[in-house]
Amino acid sequence: MTKMRLGKPRRKKGRIFFFILVLFLVLMLQTFWYVEKKIQPVIRDYAIIKVEEIAIDAINDAITKKIAEKDHINELFNSKTDQNNKITSISLDVKNASLIQAEATQNIRDRLEEASHQTFQLPVGVALNSEILATYGPKIPISFVPLGAVDVSILPVLQETGINNVLLTVNLNIKTKIKVVIPFSSEEVVVEQKVAIAQQFIVGEVPSYYFRGSERIPFQTIP
């Protein structure tokens, strides 16, 4: 009786399967490498820009809706004049300034926390500038996490508007840190924004500095 030999066909099939498996793994590694080196940086940069826009909108919303309408905004600065009605000194009201800074810090923190609960979908085609992928391609989830404290400082700015006329603008300088989160990657970025909360025309010569308590601070001036 003739014996059937099955060893070689089986070994041949095993080699083919092993070759296909190796080829698949190589292609997968090349795909991951391409995504990580070529596509992911583009998506990350686009996501950072988008999240910064969202964070700045949240900051502006927190200030304009809850801070700029407060009555104590108009009581931030006190000025003294001489007998000729010339301004001799301008001082920052420390109590009102501290109140505004505290309110702004809390409102911004709350608004950023609220915005961070949303997940935004970024079409791959938008980041890669592809119309086809923008319409039919996959979408990448993007979110952000507020990090650390919100730094709020008050900065008055003087701008000349004519002869012996200046415009006093009170700005809030805001600085905070957020983490932009995309699949398989995250990036910490610093968001800075300047928001005007009050303006006042002043007629006459204005000192080049103001007082905050006993500290004398130069005005920031704009020609």
C-alpha positions, 0 to 999 in steps of 0.5 A, a space after each residue: 500500500 502506498 503511503 500518503 505524504 502530507 508533510 511538505 504541503 503543510 510546511 509550504 502552507 505554513 511558510 506562506 502564512 508566515 510570509 503573509 503575517 510578516 508582510 502584514 506586520 511590516 505594512 502596519 509598522 510602516 503605516 504607524 510610522 507614516 501616521 506618527 511622522 507625517 500626519 500626526 504633527 499636522 493634526 496636532 498643530 491644527 488641533 492646537 490652533 482650534 483648541 486655542 480659539 475655543 479657549 480664547 472664546 471662553 475667556 472673552 465670554 467669561 470677561 465680557 458677560 460677567 466682569 465688564 458690566 460690574 459697577 466697580 469697573 468704573 471705580 478702578 482708578 482715582 485721580 487727584 487734581 490741583 487748583 488748575 484742574 490738572 491731574 497730579 496723580 492717578 492711583 489704582 484702587 487696590 480693593 476693586 482691582 483685587 475684586 476684579 482679578 478674583 472674579 475674573 480668575 474664577 469666571 475664566 476657570 469655570 468657563 474653561 472647565 465647562 468648555 473642556 467637557 465637550 469633545 470636538 470632531 476634526 475631519 482628517 481632510 480638513 487638517 490635511 487640506 483634502 476636500 474628499 477626506 474632509 467630506 467622507 474621511 474619518 473624524 478625530 476627537 479633540 478635547 482639552 484639559 485646563 492645567 494649573 492656575 489662571 493668572 490675571 493681571 490688570 494693565 492700564 494703557 494710555 493712548 494719545 488721542 489729540 492735544 492734551 487728550 488721552 484715552 485710558 484703557 484698562 486691560 486684563 492680561 490673562 495667561 493659563 495653560 491647557 493640555 490639548 488631547 488627541 488620540 495617542 498624543 497630547 500637548 501642553 500649550 500656554 494661552 494668553 489673551 488681553 481683554 479691555 474692560 474699561 475705557 475713559 477719556 482724560 483731558 489734560 496732561 496725565 502723569 507718566 505713572 500711577 500708584 498701586 498702594 505705595 508702589 509707583 508703576 509706569 503707564 504703558 503708553 501707545 503713541 
